[in-house]
Amino acid sequence: MDELAAADAIIKLVRANLPPGNFRGDTGEAVMYGTYTRAFRRFVRIRDLAQDGAGEEALILARSLLSMVARTIWVDLPSEKTERLARFNQWKKRELEDELKEMRGLEAVGAPIDFDFGDHEAQLLELDGLAEMPNDFDLLRSLRLTPYYERIYRPASSHLHYGLHLALDELIAAAKAGEDLPLEQASTDLAAEALSVSILTYAMFLDAAQGTVKHGITPQVAKVLVESPAFPDFPTPASFGTT
């Protein structure tokens, strides 16, 4: 799989060029630095799933990777200090609201939790009146990343939420062929597609992170894509956006 070779080359570049460890910056930069590590871990897991032919699982993580890096880029992108802080606070508000809903749900079913509701509610009160963070579609569109939404976010939805057709199509095909429904089956084509779009997503993130993280590998990553048979049309409108 050509995509595996490209992913491995990018992973090797990241591991060999760790960014400076003496972070000094504002809240937006902190989010970018934190995501730099987590996005790498997620990309490696997608690569491993693709190698195993786990296409559906790889695509679900590809959507997660896209959402993670797009929100981070949105927070870190503005150069004006006031706007940077406003976007960080919008992101923080969303995170606090989601965490409160999660914990209240766990509390409602009697799950053991150790959570300070009062502290979270006080933090939210301080952010009262702040505009809501854009939903993922509007956020991606504002970053000029709509092609990523159409190629990754939307197609992954049926796998993430397990669309009805996924439950029936394989069953019907097996019945027509007079075969037993296999408990285990690789989806190599979907795995290759999931890894392909994840490579583009991760490369886009590395490009956007360069200004803050200063990893210095964007040219080498672009060279990997240009020279890979898996990306004959690179660069494309769905490659690097955001700026």
N, C-alpha and C positions, 0 to 999 in steps of 0.2 A: 504494500500500500504506500503510494508516494506521499500521502498525507502524513504517515508515521515518520518518514525520514525528515520531512519539513518540521514537524513538531519537535522531534528529537534535536534537530539543529538549533531551534530557537531556545529550547530548554537548556541546552549546553551553553549557549551565549549568556543567558540570564545567570546561570550558576557561576560562570567564569567572570562576570562583571557585576559584582554586588555593589549597590549604591552606597554612598557615604553613610556611615552609621551615626554621625553626630548631627542628628536632626535638630534644626532650629527654624521654627516657622509658625504660621498662624493655624487656626483651626482647619481651614481648607487643605492646607499642606499636610496636616496631621492625618486627615482622612485619606489623602492620596498615598502617603507613606504606608499606612496600615493596609490599604487595599492592595498595594504593590505585592506584599507578601501573600495575602490570601488569594489574590487572583492567580498567582503562580501555582499555588497548591491546587486550586480547582482545575487549572489548565492541565496539570500533570495527571490528575485523576481522570479527566476526559480522555486524554491520550491513552491511558491504561484501559479504560472501558472500550475505546475504539479498537484497540489491539485485540481484545477479547470478543469483538463482534457484538457488543452490547449497544446496539444502535439507539434504542429508545432511551435507555438510561443516560447515554452520552449526550443525546439531544436535550434531555431535561436539564442536565448540568450546563449545557451550552447556553440555554436560556437564562439560567441562574447567573452564569458568568457575565452575560450581556447586561443584565439588570444591575449587577454589582458595579461593573466598571462604568456604565453610563451614568449612574447616580453620582459616583465619585468624580467623574470628569465634570459633571454639571456643577458640583459644589466647588471644585478647584479652578474652574475655567476663568471666572472674572478676574480682571487685574485690579479693579477698584476695591479698596478695603471695605467700604460699607456694604457693597453688594456681596462680597465674599462672605462677610459675617452673616448677612441676611439669608443667604442660601444655606449656610451651615446650620443656622437656627431652624430653617424650614425642614431640613433633613432631620435635625434632632427632634423636632416636634413630631414628625412622622414616626420616628423610631420609638419615642416615648408612648405615643398613642397605641402603636402596635403591641408594644410590650405590656401595657396595661390591659389591653383586651385579652392577650394570651394568659396573663396571670389571673385575671378575673374568671376566665373560663376554667382554668385549673382549680381555682378556689371553689367554683360552683359545683364541681364534681368530686370535691373532697380530696383532691390530690395534695400531698405534702409539699408546701412551698415555703421558702424563706425570702420574702419580698417586702420591701418598704413601700407600700402604696402611698403613704403620705408624702414621701420625698418625691416620687414621680409626679404626683398630682401638683405639688408645689412648683416643680420645674415647669410643668405644663402651664400653670397659671402665669408664670413669668413670660411665657411665649404666647399668651392669649392675644388674639387680634392679628397675629402674624399670618400672612397668606399661606395657603396650603402648598406643599410641594407638588409639582406637576405629576400626573400619572405617567406611567412608563411610555405610552405612545406619544404624548405631548412632549415629554422630556427628550425622547429620541429624535422627534421631529425638530425640536429647537436646536439640537446638536447636529442637524443635517445627517442623521443616521437612520432615516426611515427605511432604507433598504435592509438594514439589519433587523428591523422589526418584522418586515415582511418575510425575510428568509429564515429567521431564527425564532423570534418570539411567537409569532402566530402559528407556524407549523408545530412548534413544540407544545402548544396548548393542549392539543388532543391527546398527546402522550402523557403530559403532566396530570391532566384531569381524567384520563382514560376514557376517551370518547367511545360511544356505543359501537361505532364501526370497527374499532380495534378488537372489541370483544367478539364480534360476529364474523368478520371477514376471514380470519384464519380458520375458524370452525367450519364455515361454509366451503372454503377451498379444500379442506381435508375431507369433508363429506363427499364432495363431488369426485375427488380422486380415489375414494374408497380407502383412505388411509386413516390411521389413528392420529389424533392430535398430539404432536410432540410436546413434552414437558419442557424441553430445552432446545432452543434453536437460535443460531446466530443470525443477526441481521447485518451482514457485512456492508451492503450498499448504504444503508442508513447510517451505520457507524462511520463510514468514510465521509459522508455528507456532514455528519455532526462534527467530526474532527476538522473538516475543511472550514466550516463556518466559525468554529472555535478558534482556529489559527488566525483567521482574519480579524475576529473580535479581539483576541489577545494582542495581535500586532498593532491594531488601532489603539488599544489601551497603552501599550508601550510608547507609541508615538506621542500620545497625549500626555503621558506621565513624564516625558523627557524634561520639560521645563522645570518641574518641581523636584523630581527624584534625581535627575542628572545621571542616569545610568549609562548613557553614551552609546547604546547599541542599536538605535533605530536604523541607521544605514545598513548595518549587517543583517538585521531582520528583513528589511526590504529586499536585500540581495538574495536571501534565502528564498523568498517568495518569487522573485523574478526568475530565478534559476530552477525552481521546482516544476516538474511536469504537472503537478497537481493544480497549478495556478497559471494556466497559459495566457489568461487575459489580464493578469495583474500588471499595473494597477487598474482597478475598476472603481466606479462610483461608490461601491460598497466596501471599499478598502479603508482608507483613512479619511475620516470626515472631521467633525467637531470644530475645525478652525477655518 
